[in-house]
Amino acid sequence: MGQLLSNERRGTKMRNLYPAFQSRTKEHFEKIWSNCFFAFDASALLDLYRVTPSSRKEFLGILEQLKDRLWLPHKRAWSITRIVLM
């Protein structure tokens, strides 16, 4: 049936086979946070109706700062609109 690992991979540490599990540097995280997009599910956005006014204001302030990097998929926008308007 064949070998589970090729001779090239034999002796290779597992963490080297799966880069997602490798340690990251501070610079790596800074690059990710400064370039990533943010997408929220419907429950996170609908929670704005349940939190205190000060929490809502703080969250909306953060969204304002991130406005060029926010993404709202059509399905989520539809779900929120449907729930709010019902």
C-alpha distances in whole Angstrom, upper triangle without the diagonal:
4,7,9,12,13,15,18,17,17,21,22,23,22,26,25,22,24,28,29,29,31,35,37,40,44,44,41,42,45,44,42,45,47,45,43,44,45,44,45,44,47,48,48,51,52,53,56,58,57,58,61,63,63,59,59,61,59,56,57,58,55,54,57,56,52,53,52,48,48,46,47,44,46,45,46,49,49,49,51,54,53,53,56,58,58
4,7,9,9,12,14,14,14,17,18,21,20,23,22,19,22,25,27,27,29,32,35,38,41,41,38,40,43,41,40,43,45,43,41,43,43,43,45,44,47,48,48,51,52,53,55,58,57,57,61,62,62,58,58,60,58,54,56,57,54,53,55,54,51,52,50,47,47,45,46,44,46,45,46,49,49,49,51,54,54,54,57,59,58
4,5,6,9,11,11,10,14,15,17,17,20,19,17,19,23,25,24,26,29,32,35,38,39,36,37,41,39,37,41,43,41,40,41,42,42,43,43,46,47,47,49,51,51,54,56,56,56,59,61,60,56,56,58,56,53,55,55,52,51,54,52,49,51,49,46,46,44,45,43,46,44,45,48,49,48,51,53,53,53,56,58,58
4,7,10,11,10,9,12,13,15,14,17,17,14,16,20,21,21,22,26,29,32,35,36,33,34,37,36,34,37,40,38,36,38,39,38,40,39,43,43,43,46,48,48,50,53,52,52,55,57,56,52,53,55,52,49,51,52,48,48,51,49,46,47,46,43,43,41,42,40,43,41,42,45,46,45,47,50,50,50,53,55,55
4,6,8,6,6,9,10,12,11,15,14,11,14,17,20,19,20,24,26,29,33,33,30,32,35,34,32,36,38,36,35,37,38,38,39,39,43,43,43,46,48,48,50,53,52,52,55,57,56,52,52,54,51,48,50,51,47,47,49,48,44,46,45,41,42,40,42,40,43,41,42,45,46,46,47,50,51,51,53,55,56
4,5,5,6,10,10,13,14,16,15,12,16,18,21,21,22,25,27,30,34,34,31,33,36,34,33,37,39,37,36,38,39,39,41,41,45,45,45,48,50,50,52,55,55,54,57,59,58,54,54,56,53,50,52,52,49,48,51,49,46,47,45,42,43,42,43,41,44,43,44,47,48,48,49,52,53,53,55,57,58
4,5,5,8,10,13,14,17,15,14,17,20,23,22,22,26,28,31,34,34,32,34,37,35,35,38,40,38,38,40,41,42,44,44,48,48,48,50,53,53,55,58,57,57,59,61,60,56,56,58,55,52,54,54,51,50,53,51,47,49,47,44,45,44,46,44,47,46,47,50,51,51,52,55,56,56,58,60,61
4,6,8,8,12,13,15,12,11,15,17,20,20,20,23,25,28,31,31,28,31,34,32,31,35,37,35,35,37,39,39,42,42,46,46,46,48,51,51,53,56,55,55,57,59,57,54,54,55,52,50,51,52,48,47,50,48,44,46,44,41,42,41,43,42,45,44,45,48,49,49,50,53,54,54,56,59,59
4,6,5,8,9,12,10,8,12,14,17,17,17,20,23,25,29,29,26,29,32,30,29,33,35,33,32,35,36,37,39,39,43,43,43,45,48,48,50,53,52,51,54,56,54,51,51,52,50,47,49,49,45,45,47,45,42,44,42,39,40,39,41,40,43,42,42,45,47,46,48,51,51,51,53,56,56
4,5,8,10,13,12,11,14,17,20,19,19,22,25,27,31,31,29,31,34,33,32,35,37,36,35,38,39,40,41,42,45,45,45,48,50,49,52,55,54,53,56,58,56,53,53,55,52,49,51,51,48,47,50,48,45,47,46,42,43,42,44,43,45,45,45,48,50,49,50,53,54,53,56,58,59
4,6,9,12,11,11,14,16,19,18,17,20,23,25,29,30,27,30,33,32,31,34,37,36,35,38,39,40,41,42,46,46,45,47,50,49,51,54,53,53,55,57,55,52,52,54,51,48,51,51,47,47,50,47,44,47,45,42,43,42,44,43,46,46,46,49,50,49,51,54,55,54,56,59,59
4,6,8,7,7,11,13,16,14,14,17,19,22,26,26,24,26,29,28,28,31,33,32,31,34,35,36,38,39,42,42,41,44,47,46,48,51,50,49,52,54,52,48,49,50,47,45,47,47,43,43,46,44,41,43,42,38,39,39,41,40,43,42,42,45,47,46,48,51,51,51,53,56,56
4,6,5,7,9,11,14,12,11,14,17,20,23,24,22,24,27,27,26,29,31,30,30,32,33,34,36,37,40,40,39,42,44,43,45,48,48,46,49,51,49,45,46,48,44,42,45,44,41,41,44,41,39,41,40,37,38,37,39,39,42,41,41,44,46,44,46,49,50,49,51,54,54
4,5,5,7,9,11,9,10,13,16,19,23,24,21,22,26,26,24,27,30,29,28,30,31,31,33,33,37,37,36,39,41,40,43,45,44,44,46,48,46,43,44,45,42,40,42,42,39,39,42,39,37,39,38,34,35,35,36,36,39,38,37,41,42,41,42,46,46,45,48,50,51
4,5,5,7,8,6,6,9,12,16,19,20,17,19,22,22,21,23,26,25,24,27,28,29,30,31,35,35,33,36,39,38,40,43,42,41,44,45,44,40,41,42,39,37,39,39,35,36,38,36,33,36,35,31,32,32,34,34,37,36,35,39,41,39,40,44,44,44,46,49,49
4,5,6,9,8,7,11,13,16,20,20,17,19,22,22,21,24,26,25,25,27,29,30,32,33,37,37,35,38,41,40,42,45,44,43,46,47,45,42,43,44,41,38,40,40,36,37,39,37,34,36,35,32,33,32,35,34,37,37,37,39,42,41,42,45,46,45,47,50,51
4,6,9,9,9,13,15,18,22,22,19,21,24,23,22,25,27,26,25,27,28,29,31,32,35,36,35,37,40,40,42,45,44,43,46,47,46,42,43,44,41,39,41,41,37,37,39,37,34,36,35,31,32,32,34,33,36,35,35,38,40,39,40,43,44,44,46,49,49
4,6,6,7,11,13,16,20,20,17,18,21,20,19,22,24,23,22,24,25,25,27,28,32,32,31,34,36,36,38,41,40,39,42,44,42,39,39,40,38,35,37,37,33,33,36,34,31,33,32,28,29,28,30,29,32,32,32,35,36,36,37,40,41,40,42,45,46
4,5,5,9,10,13,16,16,13,15,18,17,15,19,21,20,19,21,23,24,26,27,31,31,30,32,35,35,36,40,39,38,41,42,40,37,37,38,35,33,35,35,31,31,33,31,28,31,29,26,27,26,29,28,32,31,31,34,36,35,36,39,40,40,42,44,45
4,6,8,9,13,15,16,12,13,16,16,14,16,19,18,16,19,20,21,22,24,27,28,26,29,32,31,33,36,36,35,37,38,37,33,34,35,32,30,32,32,28,28,31,29,26,28,27,23,24,24,26,25,29,28,28,31,33,32,33,36,37,36,38,41,42
4,7,9,13,15,17,14,14,18,18,16,18,21,21,19,21,22,23,24,25,29,29,27,30,33,32,34,37,36,35,38,39,38,34,35,36,33,31,33,33,29,30,32,30,28,30,29,26,27,26,28,28,32,31,30,33,35,34,35,38,39,38,40,43,44
4,6,10,13,14,12,13,16,16,15,18,20,20,19,22,23,25,26,28,32,31,30,32,35,34,36,39,38,37,39,40,38,35,36,37,34,32,34,34,30,30,33,31,28,31,30,26,28,28,30,30,34,33,32,35,38,37,37,40,42,41,42,45,46
4,7,10,12,10,11,14,15,14,16,19,19,19,22,23,25,26,28,32,31,29,32,35,33,35,38,37,36,37,39,37,33,35,35,32,30,32,32,28,29,32,29,27,30,29,26,27,28,30,31,35,34,33,35,38,37,37,40,42,41,42,45,46
4,7,8,6,7,10,11,11,13,15,16,16,19,20,23,25,27,30,30,28,30,33,32,33,37,36,34,36,37,35,31,32,33,29,28,30,29,25,26,29,26,24,27,26,23,24,25,28,29,33,33,31,34,37,36,36,39,41,40,41,44,45
4,5,5,7,9,10,11,13,14,16,16,20,21,24,26,29,32,32,29,31,35,33,34,38,37,35,36,37,34,32,33,33,29,28,30,29,25,26,28,25,23,27,26,23,25,27,29,31,35,35,33,35,38,38,37,40,42,41,42,45,47
4,5,5,6,9,10,11,12,14,15,19,20,23,25,28,31,31,28,30,33,31,32,35,35,33,34,34,31,29,30,30,26,25,27,26,22,24,25,22,21,24,24,21,23,25,28,30,34,34,32,34,37,37,36,39,41,40,40,44,45
4,5,5,6,9,10,10,12,14,18,20,23,25,28,32,32,29,30,34,33,33,36,36,34,35,35,33,30,31,31,27,26,28,26,22,24,25,21,20,23,22,20,22,24,28,29,33,34,32,34,37,37,36,39,41,41,41,44,46
4,5,5,6,9,10,11,12,16,17,21,23,26,29,30,27,29,32,31,31,35,35,33,35,35,33,30,31,30,27,26,27,26,22,23,25,21,19,22,21,18,21,22,25,27,30,31,30,31,35,34,34,37,39,38,39,42,44
4,5,5,6,8,10,10,14,15,18,20,23,26,26,23,25,29,28,28,32,32,29,31,31,29,26,27,27,24,22,24,23,19,20,22,19,17,20,19,16,18,20,23,25,29,29,27,29,32,32,31,34,36,36,36,39,41
4,5,5,6,9,10,14,15,19,21,24,27,27,24,26,29,28,28,32,32,30,31,31,28,26,26,26,22,21,23,21,17,19,20,17,15,18,17,15,18,20,23,25,29,30,28,29,33,33,32,34,37,36,36,39,41
4,6,5,6,8,12,14,18,21,24,27,28,25,26,30,29,29,33,33,31,33,32,30,28,28,27,24,23,24,22,19,19,20,17,15,18,16,14,17,19,22,24,28,29,27,28,32,32,31,34,36,36,36,39,41
4,6,5,6,9,11,15,17,20,24,24,22,23,27,26,26,30,30,29,30,30,29,26,26,26,23,21,22,21,17,17,19,16,14,17,15,12,14,16,19,21,24,26,24,25,29,29,28,31,33,33,33,36,38
4,6,6,9,10,13,16,19,22,23,19,21,24,24,23,27,28,26,27,27,25,22,22,22,19,17,18,17,14,14,16,13,11,14,13,10,13,15,18,20,24,25,23,24,28,27,26,29,32,31,31,34,36
4,6,9,11,15,17,21,24,25,22,22,26,26,25,29,29,27,29,28,26,24,23,23,20,18,19,17,14,14,15,12,10,13,11,10,13,15,19,21,24,26,24,25,28,29,28,30,33,32,32,35,37
4,7,10,13,17,20,23,24,22,22,26,26,25,29,30,29,30,30,28,25,25,24,22,20,20,19,16,15,16,13,11,13,11,8,11,13,17,19,22,24,22,23,27,27,26,29,31,31,31,34,36
4,7,10,13,16,20,21,18,19,23,23,23,26,27,26,28,28,26,24,23,23,21,18,18,18,15,14,15,13,10,12,10,7,9,10,14,16,19,21,19,20,24,24,23,26,28,28,28,31,33
4,7,10,13,16,18,16,16,20,20,20,24,25,24,26,26,25,22,21,21,19,16,16,16,13,11,13,12,9,10,8,5,6,7,10,12,16,17,16,16,20,20,20,22,25,25,25,27,30
4,7,10,13,15,12,12,16,17,17,20,21,20,23,22,22,19,17,18,16,13,14,14,11,9,12,12,8,9,10,6,5,6,9,11,14,15,13,14,18,18,17,19,22,22,22,25,27
4,7,10,12,10,10,14,15,15,18,20,19,22,22,22,19,17,19,18,14,14,16,13,11,14,14,11,11,12,9,6,5,6,8,11,12,9,11,14,14,14,16,19,18,19,22,24
4,7,8,6,7,10,11,12,15,16,16,19,20,20,16,15,17,16,12,13,15,13,11,14,15,12,13,14,12,8,8,7,9,12,11,8,10,13,12,11,14,16,16,16,19,21
4,6,6,7,9,10,12,14,15,16,20,20,21,18,16,19,18,14,15,18,16,14,17,19,16,16,18,15,12,10,8,9,11,10,6,9,11,10,9,13,14,13,14,17,18
4,5,5,6,8,10,12,13,15,18,19,20,17,15,18,18,15,15,18,17,15,18,20,18,17,19,17,14,12,9,10,11,9,6,8,9,7,6,10,11,9,11,14,15
4,5,5,6,9,10,10,12,16,17,19,15,14,17,17,14,15,18,17,16,19,21,19,19,21,19,16,15,13,14,15,13,9,11,13,10,8,12,13,10,12,15,16
4,6,5,7,10,10,11,14,15,16,13,11,14,14,10,12,15,14,12,16,17,16,16,19,17,13,13,12,14,16,14,11,12,15,12,10,14,15,13,14,17,18
4,5,6,8,10,11,14,14,15,12,10,13,13,10,10,14,13,11,14,16,15,14,17,16,12,12,10,13,14,13,10,10,12,11,8,11,13,11,11,14,16
4,5,6,8,10,13,14,16,13,11,14,15,12,12,16,16,14,17,19,18,18,21,20,16,16,13,15,16,14,11,11,13,10,7,10,12,9,8,12,13
4,5,5,6,10,11,13,10,9,12,13,10,12,15,15,14,17,19,18,19,22,20,17,18,16,18,19,18,14,14,16,14,11,14,15,12,12,15,16
4,5,6,8,9,11,8,6,9,10,8,9,12,13,12,14,17,17,17,20,19,16,17,16,18,19,19,15,15,17,15,12,14,16,13,12,15,17
4,6,8,9,12,10,8,11,13,12,12,15,16,15,18,20,20,20,23,23,20,20,18,20,21,20,16,16,17,15,12,13,15,12,10,13,14
4,7,9,12,10,9,12,14,12,14,17,17,17,20,22,22,22,26,25,22,22,20,22,23,22,18,18,20,17,14,16,17,14,13,16,17
4,6,8,6,6,10,11,10,12,14,15,16,18,20,20,21,24,24,21,22,21,23,25,24,20,20,22,20,17,19,20,17,16,19,20
4,5,5,6,9,10,11,12,14,16,17,18,20,21,22,26,25,23,24,23,26,27,27,23,23,25,23,20,22,23,20,18,21,23
4,5,5,6,9,10,10,12,14,15,16,18,20,20,24,24,22,24,23,26,27,27,23,23,25,23,20,21,23,21,18,21,23
4,5,5,6,9,10,10,12,14,15,17,19,20,23,23,22,24,24,27,28,29,25,24,27,25,22,24,26,23,21,24,26
4,5,5,6,9,10,11,12,14,15,17,18,22,21,19,21,21,24,26,26,22,22,25,23,20,22,24,21,20,23,25
4,5,5,6,8,10,10,12,14,15,16,20,19,17,19,18,22,23,23,19,19,21,20,17,19,21,19,17,20,22
4,6,5,6,9,10,10,12,14,15,19,19,17,20,20,23,25,25,22,21,24,23,19,21,24,22,19,22,24
4,6,5,6,9,10,11,13,14,18,17,16,19,19,23,25,26,22,22,25,24,20,22,25,23,21,25,27
4,5,5,6,9,10,11,12,16,15,13,16,16,19,22,22,18,18,21,20,17,19,22,20,19,22,24
4,5,5,6,9,10,10,14,14,12,15,15,18,20,21,18,17,20,20,16,18,21,20,18,21,23
4,5,5,6,9,10,13,14,13,16,17,21,23,24,21,20,23,23,20,22,25,24,21,24,27
4,5,5,6,9,12,11,11,14,15,19,22,23,20,19,23,22,20,22,25,24,22,25,28
4,5,5,6,9,9,8,11,12,16,18,20,16,16,19,19,17,19,22,21,20,22,25
4,5,5,9,10,9,13,14,18,20,22,19,18,21,22,19,20,24,23,21,24,27
4,6,8,9,10,14,16,19,22,24,21,20,24,24,22,23,27,26,25,27,30
4,6,5,6,10,13,16,19,21,18,18,22,22,20,22,25,25,24,26,29
4,5,5,9,11,15,17,19,17,16,20,21,18,20,23,23,22,24,27
4,6,9,12,15,17,20,18,17,21,22,21,22,25,26,25,27,30
4,7,10,13,16,18,16,16,20,21,20,21,24,25,24,27,29
4,7,10,13,15,13,13,16,17,16,18,21,21,20,23,25
4,6,9,12,10,10,14,15,14,16,19,19,19,21,24
4,6,8,7,6,10,11,10,12,15,16,16,18,20
4,6,5,6,9,10,11,12,14,16,17,18,20
4,5,5,6,9,10,10,12,14,15,16,18
4,6,5,6,9,10,10,12,14,15,17
4,5,5,6,9,10,11,12,14,15
4,5,5,6,9,10,11,12,14
4,6,5,6,9,10,11,12
4,6,5,6,9,10,11
4,5,5,6,8,10
4,6,5,6,8
4,6,5,6
4,6,5
4,6
4
